[in-house]
Amino acid sequence: MNDQKTETKDPVCGMTVDEANALHTERDGKDFYFCSAQCQQKFRDAPAGTYPSGKSSCCCG
């Protein structure tokens, strides 16, 4: 059994998340992982080809 964790950063707030337990969205053929539904929704609401960033109105803000 592989218990290795793969960590990445939430593209909206920058929080480190474990890919195995994080919310997930695919865009432009790339996987993105989120610390919360709020960050995931903010990312989904951004126009295609753009990537929101910053902590304003985010879960961590």
Summary of the structure (lengths in Angstrom):
residues: 61
radius of gyration: 11.7
end to end distance: 37.0
largest distance: 39.7
contacts: 144
relative contact order: 0.25
helix: 15%
strand: 26%
